[in-house]
Amino acid sequence: MPVRLTCPSEMRKVVPYFIASLQNTSSPRGTFALNGTPFIINGTDVENNTVSGAQGLQRFDKQPSYSEVNPGDDIKLDCKIFNKRGTCSWQKDNKTSGGAHGVDFEYSPGFKALVPCQWASEYPTCGGSHQSPVDLPACAKEVCQPPLRFTNLLGDPEQVELIHMLHTPLVKYHMLEPIKVHGGPLNGSYIFDHYNVRWGEDAKKGSEHTLGGKSFAGELQLVFYKDTTNGFHEAINTTDGVVIFSVWLEEVRYPDNSYFDELLGMMDYITKPWSYTDLCEKIPIKYYLPEDRQHYYTYKGSLTYPPCVETVIWVIFEETLPFSHYQFIKLRRMIGVRGSISTNIRPVQQNKLEIFKVHTPPACVGE
């Protein structure tokens, strides 16, 4: 069992969280530096000045100042960061040729922001052919795969951060020895980065992925990036660069799932977008995964939020985790940009994707 700690209030700190964000910028693929920090950008067709789905995201512990960056090919990006948002324009031959700005999006109408059916108007990849989430057919083709092999699931994190990511709480793990996974549908090894939680307005419709048309009360998503990349924000621009393990949350009357107690309690303190605080209970990630990790559905899809890049391998476990009715009430009271977040799920996408139902009995793997 994990060690449980109680943090004195004077040890808590909530820190502003600044983001520099580039969206839909015509620019070459590559990594450049903003205030000395790596920043990912991906795009094409500079000559024709076309928007090509570039994106980037980078955290700063203090507000960045004006910076000039050079991603290569004689392209210069001039960026100005204002609090939580940034604007950038690129130049070719000393002439300003294009620009970029962050675009707000929401999951519910009425906020004067893009709702899911409008995301593709500003984020073209959101209209792609391999979009997530999907409805998983109960009669999906069954296949044998080598077992998923996780390492260091009981490892003690050096630091665990709770971050307000506009529409969801994100829990970021900093490990001295990384948590890794390989096997199953994966080609290579992946490193754990963070998890987030998805929920709906009620227990009847709270998961992003559904099973034979049935929704669950919530969905926990554990995000890993390929170990050949330099982290999550580079991996999302790499084919099969990210694997997300989803665990459906089943609502129960009681008891509470105690592994989420501190997260839910500290959500009252991170009420500003991008603010964050440390969690004192450094709970090993094993306790957020089901016991049975060899029966699951898998397919190749996308992120379920803009820019919706189609570089994600999804693994959705059959076994669920319990989450109490009271704990779901706490989630729906999370303060977002425009008030309480009653839902943060993207509707099921109507794609014709190849979805597999995986079992790894001894007969399959030769054990």
Buried (B, 14 or more C-beta within 10 A) or exposed (E): EBEEEEBEEEEEEBBBBBBBBBBBBBBBBBBBEBBEBBBBBBBBEBEEEEBBBBBBBBBBEEEBEEBEBEBEEEBBBBBBBEEBBBBBBBBBEEEEBBBBBBBBBBBBEEBEBBBBEBBBEBBBBBEBEBBBBBBBEEEBEEEEBBBBEBEBBEBBBEEBBBBBBBBBBBBBBEBEEBBBBBBBBBEEBBBBBBBBBBBBEBBEBBBBBBBEEEBBBBBBBBBBBBBEBEEBBBBBBBEBBBBBBBBBBBBBEEEBBEBBBBBBEBBEBBEBBBBBBBBBBBBBBBBBBBEEBBBBBBBBBBBBBBBBBBBBBBBBBBBBBBBBEEBBEBBBEBBBBBEEBBBBBBBBBEBEBEBBBBBBEEEBEEE
